[in-house]
Amino acid sequence: MIGLTILIRLSSRGPAIIRQIRIGQNERPFTMFKFRTMYLDADDTPLRQMNTRELLGGQPGTSDGVFKLEADRRITNVGRLLRRFSLDELPQLFNVLRGDMSVVGPRPSLPWEVELFTAEQRRRHDCLPGITGLWQVNGRNRLSMPEMLALDLVYARSRSLWLDLWILCRTPGAVLFDRTAR
């Protein structure tokens, strides 16, 4: 993590680790840590528009999947590498130690996204959010936001030690061999 911090700091200005407010278990906000993969002060309007369109039933459009925009110029060169291998998620281990997250569970949502969720989709907050989860090992970036939410609901309804172990066993393969990751 120290090496990645140095690499990020040398590649573009700004902090190596960013803090974002996310929504966790029981819809409680918490501060999530991530390695910065975008240029400082990058505008999130295109992402908001894409996710809003998907959540309101529109076509995915320029999305290659959840939280991803095609040819997103906001991402640094180092950030592309970090995202490709999900290394940007490593600081979330501190969130796990703090009790805000689990290793396995639904990805923590941004507050503005939760406002667009249906009552059923909000049930994904019945459990702790995780660093990896069911959608990461079942399509990763090829899924739309509604598909990701559906898998999160499957996880929330059927979570067990065995399901978590199955997801953990499949995560390295999904990270290393999924060629669609960006």
C-alpha positions as CSV (number, residue, x, y, z in Angstrom):
1,M,0.0,0.0,0.0
2,I,2.9,2.3,0.6
3,G,4.2,1.7,-2.9
4,L,0.8,2.4,-4.4
5,T,0.6,5.6,-2.3
6,I,3.9,6.8,-3.7
7,L,3.0,5.9,-7.3
8,I,-0.4,7.8,-7.1
9,R,1.3,10.8,-5.6
10,L,4.0,10.9,-8.3
11,S,1.5,10.4,-11.1
12,S,-0.9,13.3,-10.4
13,R,-1.5,16.0,-7.8
14,G,-3.7,15.4,-4.8
15,P,-4.0,12.9,-1.9
16,A,-3.4,9.2,-2.6
17,I,-6.3,8.1,-0.4
18,I,-9.7,9.8,-0.7
19,R,-12.6,9.7,1.6
20,Q,-16.2,9.4,0.4
21,I,-19.4,9.4,2.3
22,R,-21.2,6.1,1.5
23,I,-24.3,4.4,2.8
24,G,-23.8,1.3,4.9
25,Q,-25.8,-1.1,7.0
26,N,-29.3,0.2,8.0
27,E,-28.7,3.1,5.7
28,R,-26.1,4.6,8.1
29,P,-23.7,7.0,6.4
30,F,-20.0,6.3,6.9
31,T,-16.6,7.5,5.5
32,M,-15.2,5.0,3.0
33,F,-11.5,5.1,2.0
34,K,-10.2,4.4,-1.5
35,F,-7.0,5.0,-3.4
36,R,-7.6,8.0,-5.7
37,T,-7.9,6.9,-9.4
38,M,-9.2,10.1,-10.9
39,Y,-7.7,13.6,-11.4
40,L,-8.4,15.9,-8.5
41,D,-11.8,17.7,-8.7
42,A,-13.1,15.5,-11.5
43,D,-16.7,16.3,-12.4
44,D,-19.1,13.4,-11.6
45,T,-22.0,14.7,-13.7
46,P,-21.6,12.1,-16.5
47,L,-21.6,9.3,-13.9
48,R,-24.7,10.7,-12.1
49,Q,-26.5,11.0,-15.4
50,M,-25.7,7.5,-16.5
51,N,-26.6,5.9,-13.1
52,T,-29.8,8.0,-12.8
53,R,-30.9,6.9,-16.3
54,E,-30.2,3.2,-15.4
55,L,-32.0,3.4,-12.1
56,L,-35.0,5.1,-13.6
57,G,-35.4,2.4,-16.2
58,G,-33.6,3.9,-19.1
59,Q,-31.1,2.2,-21.4
60,P,-27.5,1.9,-20.0
61,G,-26.2,4.1,-22.9
62,T,-22.5,4.6,-22.6
63,S,-22.1,2.4,-19.6
64,D,-19.9,-0.6,-19.6
65,G,-21.4,-1.4,-16.3
66,V,-21.7,-0.3,-12.7
67,F,-19.9,2.9,-11.8
68,K,-18.0,2.8,-15.1
69,L,-18.1,5.2,-18.1
70,E,-16.7,4.2,-21.5
71,A,-13.4,6.1,-22.2
72,D,-13.6,8.0,-18.9
73,R,-11.0,10.8,-19.2
74,R,-11.2,11.6,-15.5
75,I,-9.2,8.5,-14.7
76,T,-5.4,8.8,-14.4
77,N,-3.1,6.3,-16.1
78,V,-2.2,4.8,-12.7
79,G,-5.8,4.8,-11.8
80,R,-6.6,2.6,-14.7
81,L,-4.1,0.1,-13.5
82,L,-5.5,0.3,-9.9
83,R,-9.1,-0.2,-11.1
84,R,-8.1,-3.1,-13.5
85,F,-6.9,-5.1,-10.6
86,S,-9.2,-3.6,-7.9
87,L,-6.2,-2.3,-6.0
88,D,-8.0,1.0,-5.4
89,E,-10.2,-0.9,-2.9
90,L,-7.3,-1.9,-0.6
91,P,-7.8,1.0,1.8
92,Q,-11.3,-0.3,2.6
93,L,-9.6,-2.9,4.8
94,F,-9.4,0.0,7.3
95,N,-13.2,0.3,6.9
96,V,-13.5,-3.5,7.7
97,L,-11.3,-3.0,10.8
98,R,-13.5,-0.1,11.9
99,G,-16.7,-2.2,11.5
100,D,-18.2,-0.1,8.7
101,M,-17.7,-2.8,6.1
102,S,-17.2,-6.5,5.7
103,V,-14.9,-8.2,3.3
104,V,-18.0,-9.7,1.5
105,G,-21.3,-7.9,0.9
106,P,-23.0,-5.4,-1.3
107,R,-20.9,-2.5,-2.5
108,P,-21.6,0.7,-0.4
109,S,-23.7,3.2,-2.3
110,L,-23.4,6.9,-2.7
111,P,-26.1,8.9,-0.9
112,W,-27.6,10.3,-4.1
113,E,-27.9,6.8,-5.6
114,V,-29.8,5.5,-2.5
115,E,-32.3,8.3,-3.0
116,L,-33.2,6.7,-6.4
117,F,-33.5,3.1,-5.1
118,T,-36.9,1.5,-4.8
119,A,-38.0,0.2,-1.3
120,E,-37.0,-3.3,-2.4
121,Q,-33.5,-2.2,-3.6
122,R,-32.9,-0.5,-0.2
123,R,-33.1,-3.9,1.4
124,R,-29.5,-4.4,0.3
125,H,-28.7,-2.2,3.3
126,D,-29.9,-5.0,5.7
127,C,-26.3,-6.2,5.8
128,L,-22.8,-4.6,6.0
129,P,-21.4,-3.5,2.7
130,G,-18.4,-5.3,1.4
131,I,-15.2,-5.0,-0.5
132,T,-16.2,-7.8,-2.8
133,G,-19.6,-9.3,-3.5
134,L,-21.8,-11.4,-5.7
135,W,-21.9,-9.0,-8.6
136,Q,-18.1,-8.7,-8.6
137,V,-17.8,-12.4,-9.3
138,N,-20.8,-12.6,-11.7
139,G,-20.1,-10.1,-14.4
140,R,-18.3,-7.2,-12.7
141,N,-18.3,-4.3,-15.2
142,R,-20.6,-6.0,-17.7
143,L,-23.6,-5.5,-15.4
144,S,-25.9,-2.5,-15.3
145,M,-26.7,-0.9,-12.0
146,P,-30.2,-2.6,-11.8
147,E,-28.5,-6.0,-12.4
148,M,-25.9,-5.2,-9.7
149,L,-28.7,-4.2,-7.3
150,A,-30.6,-7.5,-8.0
151,L,-27.5,-9.5,-7.2
152,D,-27.0,-7.5,-4.0
153,L,-30.5,-8.4,-3.0
154,V,-29.9,-12.1,-3.7
155,Y,-26.8,-11.8,-1.4
156,A,-28.7,-10.0,1.3
157,R,-31.5,-12.7,1.3
158,S,-29.2,-15.7,1.2
159,R,-26.0,-14.7,2.9
160,S,-24.1,-17.4,4.7
161,L,-20.6,-18.4,5.6
162,W,-20.6,-20.8,2.6
163,L,-21.7,-18.1,0.2
164,D,-19.1,-15.7,1.5
165,L,-16.4,-18.4,1.1
166,W,-17.6,-19.1,-2.5
167,I,-17.4,-15.4,-3.3
168,L,-14.0,-15.1,-1.7
169,C,-12.7,-18.1,-3.7
170,R,-14.0,-16.6,-7.0
171,T,-12.8,-13.0,-6.4
172,P,-9.1,-13.5,-7.4
173,G,-10.1,-15.1,-10.7
174,A,-12.6,-12.3,-11.4
175,V,-10.0,-9.6,-10.6
176,L,-7.1,-11.2,-12.5
177,F,-8.9,-12.6,-15.5
178,D,-11.9,-10.4,-16.2
179,R,-10.7,-8.5,-19.3
180,T,-13.6,-6.0,-19.2
181,A,-12.4,-4.4,-16.0
182,R,-11.4,-0.7,-16.3
